Amino acid sequence: MLPILPHPLRMPPGRPTKMRRKELDEPQTTTKFIKKKGVEMKCSKCKKFCHNKRSCRGEVDQNLLVSYLPWLH
């Protein structure tokens, strides 16, 4: 009787991994993303900090709009 052999290794379909394979003695990272601690968001509509364009509740200042987009006037 012949022994059962495993399937040959194949590359899985899809995009390849971005991170390199670490050695056994290297520390393993648990997060995939870089933290944005200390980065201040600035709204592109009202030019204020602490929020972005999507969560902006304020009106767009027309003076800022004219100075920011010169081709509109």
Steps between C-alpha positions, in 0.01 A plus 500: 500500500632846405529778760267801462696807393390862554402718207780702340528858626347758266473877516145597595313727260478869580727783592826401670567598860662835565692415814810287492516176689683551827751261648413300808721714726343831385210650699162451335284808446131482583371806313481541126458877487705797615330694778404860427569624852604865494364568150257793495215487253407817318171549319541599136163681502523732801878474565453413869676226692351200687276372221510419130291587196256213548407590857493878447183664631594860429421713199767563240642848540469678165812712563706186547343344192585798277858521625544124479345450154606795281343362181146534640489882484 
